[in-house]
Amino acid sequence: MFCKDLIYSYKDKEDIQIYNVDKEVMSKFNSISDDMLKQITNVTFPNEYYLQNRKHYRIKAVLDSYNFINKEISKELEVLKSFNPSMLYFSLLALWFKELNKESKSKEYIYFTIYPYSHVYDEFLVGIKNEDFKQLNISMIELAERIIYKLDKYSFK
């Protein structure tokens, strides 16, 4: 849910242009975001559903997770000068589903485990010529690791 909102909030924005990233790279980022958003939208409910059913224990856990991630990322972004929302949400999902193997019985898990993460990381780390942009993407992976590992230890009771 958090990643869906993050994608919507930055979809089709050109903020990353300060790094002089070529249009082909931007197009690939946007294409991946569109694919991810489509899949996330297919397996999640509209946000209103979560708010209307917030007292249900599963929905409460989703909302608590959302708030936790949002709060932690907000704290981290106060220190960082800039961020790449595409690499951040992608790294959050990759860590949650692939590295920590969470929600292995969910529909989301199936999609995200067959997604070719290595191609994305190669494309947006190894293939990036602009060192500042590459460093920004690495910092997004590191940020995602800090947040997801904290979330994994977080108690929802």
Short mmCIF file of the C-alpha atoms (twelve columns), coordinates in Angstrom:
data_MODEL
# 
_entry.id   MODEL 
# 
loop_
_atom_site.group_PDB 
_atom_site.id 
_atom_site.type_symbol 
_atom_site.label_atom_id 
_atom_site.label_alt_id 
_atom_site.label_comp_id 
_atom_site.label_asym_id 
_atom_site.label_seq_id 
_atom_site.Cartn_x 
_atom_site.Cartn_y 
_atom_site.Cartn_z 
_atom_site.pdbx_PDB_model_num 
ATOM 1   C CA . MET A 1   0.000   0.000   0.000   1 
ATOM 2   C CA . PHE A 2   2.820   2.404   0.851   1 
ATOM 3   C CA . CYS A 3   4.623   1.664   -2.412  1 
ATOM 4   C CA . LYS A 4   1.391   2.198   -4.353  1 
ATOM 5   C CA . ASP A 5   0.971   5.633   -2.804  1 
ATOM 6   C CA . LEU A 6   4.624   6.447   -3.383  1 
ATOM 7   C CA . ILE A 7   4.314   5.574   -7.070  1 
ATOM 8   C CA . TYR A 8   1.136   7.648   -7.429  1 
ATOM 9   C CA . SER A 9   2.719   10.638  -5.717  1 
ATOM 10  C CA . TYR A 10  5.704   10.738  -8.087  1 
ATOM 11  C CA . LYS A 11  4.243   9.178   -11.227 1 
ATOM 12  C CA . ASP A 12  5.298   11.025  -14.382 1 
ATOM 13  C CA . LYS A 13  7.188   13.731  -12.515 1 
ATOM 14  C CA . GLU A 14  10.497  14.921  -13.896 1 
ATOM 15  C CA . ASP A 15  12.179  15.777  -10.553 1 
ATOM 16  C CA . ILE A 16  15.051  13.399  -11.244 1 
ATOM 17  C CA . GLN A 17  16.131  15.499  -14.249 1 
ATOM 18  C CA . ILE A 18  18.627  17.380  -12.076 1 
ATOM 19  C CA . TYR A 19  20.909  14.371  -12.549 1 
ATOM 20  C CA . ASN A 20  20.900  14.748  -16.335 1 
ATOM 21  C CA . VAL A 21  19.704  11.181  -16.762 1 
ATOM 22  C CA . ASP A 22  18.926  10.434  -20.382 1 
ATOM 23  C CA . LYS A 23  15.357  10.023  -21.570 1 
ATOM 24  C CA . GLU A 24  15.799  6.298   -22.212 1 
ATOM 25  C CA . VAL A 25  16.633  5.646   -18.541 1 
ATOM 26  C CA . MET A 26  13.710  7.812   -17.421 1 
ATOM 27  C CA . SER A 27  11.452  5.929   -19.804 1 
ATOM 28  C CA . LYS A 28  12.600  2.588   -18.343 1 
ATOM 29  C CA . PHE A 29  12.020  3.817   -14.785 1 
ATOM 30  C CA . ASN A 30  8.530   4.996   -15.783 1 
ATOM 31  C CA . SER A 31  7.754   1.744   -17.564 1 
ATOM 32  C CA . ILE A 32  8.764   -0.320  -14.536 1 
ATOM 33  C CA . SER A 33  6.715   1.969   -12.293 1 
ATOM 34  C CA . ASP A 34  3.675   1.552   -14.534 1 
ATOM 35  C CA . ASP A 35  4.052   -2.247  -14.450 1 
ATOM 36  C CA . MET A 36  4.519   -2.305  -10.690 1 
ATOM 37  C CA . LEU A 37  1.600   0.037   -10.107 1 
ATOM 38  C CA . LYS A 38  -0.650  -2.118  -12.267 1 
ATOM 39  C CA . GLN A 39  0.306   -5.260  -10.336 1 
ATOM 40  C CA . ILE A 40  0.035   -3.591  -6.933  1 
ATOM 41  C CA . THR A 41  -3.368  -2.172  -7.857  1 
ATOM 42  C CA . ASN A 42  -4.525  -5.642  -8.948  1 
ATOM 43  C CA . VAL A 43  -3.712  -7.195  -5.584  1 
ATOM 44  C CA . THR A 44  -4.645  -4.397  -3.186  1 
ATOM 45  C CA . PHE A 45  -7.904  -2.718  -2.290  1 
ATOM 46  C CA . PRO A 46  -8.595  0.974   -2.792  1 
ATOM 47  C CA . ASN A 47  -7.282  3.063   0.108   1 
ATOM 48  C CA . GLU A 48  -10.848 3.804   1.268   1 
ATOM 49  C CA . TYR A 49  -11.352 0.106   1.970   1 
ATOM 50  C CA . TYR A 50  -8.426  0.090   4.395   1 
ATOM 51  C CA . LEU A 51  -9.699  3.179   6.170   1 
ATOM 52  C CA . GLN A 52  -13.269 1.862   6.429   1 
ATOM 53  C CA . ASN A 53  -12.078 -1.479  7.837   1 
ATOM 54  C CA . ARG A 54  -9.197  -0.232  9.991   1 
ATOM 55  C CA . LYS A 55  -10.433 -2.058  13.085  1 
ATOM 56  C CA . HIS A 56  -10.010 -5.486  11.493  1 
ATOM 57  C CA . TYR A 57  -6.766  -6.981  12.803  1 
ATOM 58  C CA . ARG A 58  -5.252  -7.601  9.351   1 
ATOM 59  C CA . ILE A 59  -6.156  -4.146  8.067   1 
ATOM 60  C CA . LYS A 60  -4.856  -2.639  11.300  1 
ATOM 61  C CA . ALA A 61  -1.520  -4.390  10.688  1 
ATOM 62  C CA . VAL A 62  -1.394  -3.044  7.120   1 
ATOM 63  C CA . LEU A 63  -2.101  0.498   8.313   1 
ATOM 64  C CA . ASP A 64  0.386   0.201   11.174  1 
ATOM 65  C CA . SER A 65  3.014   -0.971  8.674   1 
ATOM 66  C CA . TYR A 66  2.176   1.895   6.356   1 
ATOM 67  C CA . ASN A 67  2.495   4.431   9.162   1 
ATOM 68  C CA . PHE A 68  5.718   2.868   10.401  1 
ATOM 69  C CA . ILE A 69  7.318   2.935   6.944   1 
ATOM 70  C CA . ASN A 70  6.111   6.470   6.299   1 
ATOM 71  C CA . LYS A 71  7.462   7.751   9.618   1 
ATOM 72  C CA . GLU A 72  10.827  6.038   9.222   1 
ATOM 73  C CA . ILE A 73  11.298  7.194   5.642   1 
ATOM 74  C CA . SER A 74  10.328  10.754  6.585   1 
ATOM 75  C CA . LYS A 75  12.991  10.738  9.315   1 
ATOM 76  C CA . GLU A 76  15.614  9.374   6.938   1 
ATOM 77  C CA . LEU A 77  14.750  11.827  4.168   1 
ATOM 78  C CA . GLU A 78  15.290  14.771  6.496   1 
ATOM 79  C CA . VAL A 79  18.997  13.850  6.366   1 
ATOM 80  C CA . LEU A 80  19.231  12.948  2.683   1 
ATOM 81  C CA . LYS A 81  19.430  15.774  0.166   1 
ATOM 82  C CA . SER A 82  17.418  14.012  -2.527  1 
ATOM 83  C CA . PHE A 83  15.833  10.696  -3.321  1 
ATOM 84  C CA . ASN A 84  14.710  8.542   -6.193  1 
ATOM 85  C CA . PRO A 85  11.206  7.260   -5.391  1 
ATOM 86  C CA . SER A 86  11.381  4.609   -8.131  1 
ATOM 87  C CA . MET A 87  14.493  2.967   -6.754  1 
ATOM 88  C CA . LEU A 88  13.198  3.345   -3.194  1 
ATOM 89  C CA . TYR A 89  9.874   1.569   -3.709  1 
ATOM 90  C CA . PHE A 90  11.509  -1.051  -5.902  1 
ATOM 91  C CA . SER A 91  14.118  -1.774  -3.214  1 
ATOM 92  C CA . LEU A 92  11.471  -1.876  -0.473  1 
ATOM 93  C CA . LEU A 93  9.500   -4.495  -2.406  1 
ATOM 94  C CA . ALA A 94  12.572  -6.504  -3.363  1 
ATOM 95  C CA . LEU A 95  13.772  -6.699  0.231   1 
ATOM 96  C CA . TRP A 96  10.352  -7.580  1.639   1 
ATOM 97  C CA . PHE A 97  9.419   -10.252 -0.880  1 
ATOM 98  C CA . LYS A 98  12.741  -11.594 -2.165  1 
ATOM 99  C CA . GLU A 99  15.299  -11.166 0.572   1 
ATOM 100 C CA . LEU A 100 13.095  -11.668 3.627   1 
ATOM 101 C CA . ASN A 101 10.681  -14.016 1.831   1 
ATOM 102 C CA . LYS A 102 7.655   -12.353 3.440   1 
ATOM 103 C CA . GLU A 103 4.071   -13.189 2.609   1 
ATOM 104 C CA . SER A 104 5.098   -16.255 0.642   1 
ATOM 105 C CA . LYS A 105 1.475   -17.379 0.272   1 
ATOM 106 C CA . SER A 106 0.147   -14.118 -1.134  1 
ATOM 107 C CA . LYS A 107 -0.606  -13.179 -4.745  1 
ATOM 108 C CA . GLU A 108 1.805   -10.245 -4.422  1 
ATOM 109 C CA . TYR A 109 4.617   -12.622 -3.510  1 
ATOM 110 C CA . ILE A 110 4.188   -14.653 -6.676  1 
ATOM 111 C CA . TYR A 111 4.455   -11.596 -8.929  1 
ATOM 112 C CA . PHE A 112 7.361   -10.025 -7.102  1 
ATOM 113 C CA . THR A 113 9.372   -13.220 -6.868  1 
ATOM 114 C CA . ILE A 114 9.249   -13.838 -10.590 1 
ATOM 115 C CA . TYR A 115 10.028  -10.209 -11.441 1 
ATOM 116 C CA . PRO A 116 13.574  -9.961  -12.826 1 
ATOM 117 C CA . TYR A 117 15.124  -7.877  -10.045 1 
ATOM 118 C CA . SER A 118 18.653  -8.509  -11.240 1 
ATOM 119 C CA . HIS A 119 17.904  -6.835  -14.570 1 
ATOM 120 C CA . VAL A 120 16.555  -3.757  -12.831 1 
ATOM 121 C CA . TYR A 121 19.502  -3.500  -10.473 1 
ATOM 122 C CA . ASP A 122 21.942  -4.031  -13.339 1 
ATOM 123 C CA . GLU A 123 20.176  -1.438  -15.451 1 
ATOM 124 C CA . PHE A 124 19.930  1.217   -12.753 1 
ATOM 125 C CA . LEU A 125 23.219  0.645   -10.977 1 
ATOM 126 C CA . VAL A 126 25.753  -0.939  -13.289 1 
ATOM 127 C CA . GLY A 127 24.384  0.679   -16.450 1 
ATOM 128 C CA . ILE A 128 24.158  4.229   -15.099 1 
ATOM 129 C CA . LYS A 129 26.884  6.534   -16.354 1 
ATOM 130 C CA . ASN A 130 26.136  9.476   -14.050 1 
ATOM 131 C CA . GLU A 131 27.990  8.691   -10.812 1 
ATOM 132 C CA . ASP A 132 25.800  11.005  -8.709  1 
ATOM 133 C CA . PHE A 133 22.653  9.262   -9.916  1 
ATOM 134 C CA . LYS A 134 24.228  5.853   -9.346  1 
ATOM 135 C CA . GLN A 135 25.150  6.923   -5.800  1 
ATOM 136 C CA . LEU A 136 21.597  8.153   -5.244  1 
ATOM 137 C CA . ASN A 137 20.237  4.754   -6.311  1 
ATOM 138 C CA . ILE A 138 22.654  2.971   -3.970  1 
ATOM 139 C CA . SER A 139 21.542  5.225   -1.119  1 
ATOM 140 C CA . MET A 140 17.920  4.248   -1.873  1 
ATOM 141 C CA . ILE A 141 18.804  0.568   -1.550  1 
ATOM 142 C CA . GLU A 142 20.551  1.265   1.752   1 
ATOM 143 C CA . LEU A 143 17.584  3.308   2.977   1 
ATOM 144 C CA . ALA A 144 15.188  0.510   2.023   1 
ATOM 145 C CA . GLU A 145 17.348  -2.003  3.898   1 
ATOM 146 C CA . ARG A 146 17.280  0.076   7.076   1 
ATOM 147 C CA . ILE A 147 13.514  0.561   6.893   1 
ATOM 148 C CA . ILE A 148 12.568  -3.019  5.985   1 
ATOM 149 C CA . TYR A 149 14.838  -4.571  8.608   1 
ATOM 150 C CA . LYS A 150 13.317  -2.255  11.237  1 
ATOM 151 C CA . LEU A 151 9.825   -3.169  10.033  1 
ATOM 152 C CA . ASP A 152 10.695  -6.860  10.247  1 
ATOM 153 C CA . LYS A 153 11.586  -6.399  13.936  1 
ATOM 154 C CA . TYR A 154 8.620   -4.134  14.676  1 
ATOM 155 C CA . SER A 155 5.886   -5.556  16.917  1 
ATOM 156 C CA . PHE A 156 2.320   -4.814  15.859  1 
ATOM 157 C CA . LYS A 157 0.834   -5.664  19.247  1 
# 
